[in-house]
Amino acid sequence: ASVVEHTFVVSQVNMTHLCKDTLATVVNGQLPGPAIEVTEGDSVTVHVVNKSPYNITIHWHGVKQWLNCWADGVPMVTQCPILPNHNFTYRFNVVGQEGTLWWHAHVPFLRATLHGALIIRPRHGAISYPFPKPDMEVPIIIGDWWQLDLPQVDQSMKNGSFDFFASGSTINGKLGDLFNCSGVPEGGYVLDFVPGKTYLLRVINAGLFSEFYLKIAGHNFTVVAADANYVSPYTTDVIAIAPGETVDALVVANATPGRYYIVALPNQAPGPDTQTPEFTTRGMVQYRVNHSSITNGAAALRSRRGVKQEENDIGPSGDVALAPQMPDKHDTVTSFYFHSNLTSLHHLTVPQQVDENLFLVLGLGSICRNGQQSCKRGGNINESIVVATMNSVSYQHPTKMPLLEAQYYHTGVLLDAMQELPDGPSRAFNFTDKALIPFGPKEIPLEPSSKATVVRRFRQGAVVDMVFQSTALLQGDSNPMHLHGHNMFLLAQGLGNYNAAKDVARYNLVNPPVKNTVLVPNLGWAAVRFVANNPGVWFMHCHYEFHLSMGMAAVFIVDDGTTADTSLPPPPADFPTCCANDHNLLQ
Ligand code: C2O
């Protein structure tokens, strides 16, 4: 095992898209940022040099950080942020994990431009992949482009305004050929295919708000891993991926040589007022062969394969590029089936004895401005602010000290701000009947909620079941629930209301997919199990940025159950500290 070392200089650079310069906060001047490539067992050292005007942390999304919570990179949960003109070095080992993960800033909204791939290859080279050896590996990072001051968007959302939208979607930082500036196309992502070769696409959804459908005209994917866990090979013409998820898929360049669009379409459930961008981004897969064969090839392919075409595009040498038939942007069923079709490649030892059960209702609520107990409540009512909740509590970070330090030093400092994450309401309640109209022009009755530093404590080794229930209040929103420091067995998922009496019987205890981010089906539920075996303080939250910014989060504390808990090693010597004056920046 070796040490893989990087220096990440975080700074603001001007980037031009859609005829407009935008100041983007990025690593090493690049978007996406540098890929970290390691072999399982390696150590990673990343020197973060913060030359941006913002407080920054970097989170290594999906890395288990075994006994190393200090490197998890969540501001005020595991560390004080790295202040402007300050540095901090993250050190961690990548052990027992293979596949595609990623890194991103864990600062609200800034992860839109501060992210990159984290690729973990097996120790014995390609020979130990449990699938045919790929000839080439290609990261495909799907994201969105914002022409807004992102930290400002977060502040505005915390104050109750919501009319913010991305300007377009991206594949590897490119908006694609559907966009142009005064007649000049932006240029999309281009992937060269050599006929007969096999490509391993490492797909990451780094977008803030959208699930995406990804297709390549005339080609199938064979999905082999999700969230850096191998799955039984699953062949599909469409990949559905939610914010925070990763999917590894093989594609064989076995079509007639030609040009084929690769398309990422943001999908969104129908809702009365969901004006999310429908900005499909198109890149191109092009075969590297001589031109005479391309010209005839595409037409021949069309008739041979019956590829459906939405649009044609005549290339420079007269060849036709094929476009895939995309699902409807309101189609959530295709995503449900994609996710339901994943099973673990190997049989697993899923613990059967459950110690703790959590039923978590994901929703929206309102809190009164100025801390009053009662006020007029609703989406556009000035007396209240809309918050995102789990079991009617909205999470807020502590301000005095990161929770992990408080835990390690056994200070009681944070106890007032803390509240235990409550268990959910009666399971008999019909959550899909809660048919309220989110953010309509009318006054709408949102549930009175509270704000707290919501935590739940688990004894090290506890087996925990969680059921996430999506509600009608969130119709139109996405709920990819992400747990730090642990993987989860995704035991079952369904549409409608969870019903323990019949749904427990459906749990897959043999080969459930293992995930760090679980997409809760729209107006449905997902049941997961995990072993709380990694001592530390771990964030658990929705990876849909609206919800995270508005408080759909909680902190899981894992310790040995004694007050003198010594399960955590000490913090790194150069750990950042925060001073009391920085409170406003820390939120
Ligand atoms: Cu990728 Cu806490 O997030």
Residues whose N, C-alpha, C, O or C-beta is under 5 A from the ligand:
A	BS01	C2O	H61 G244
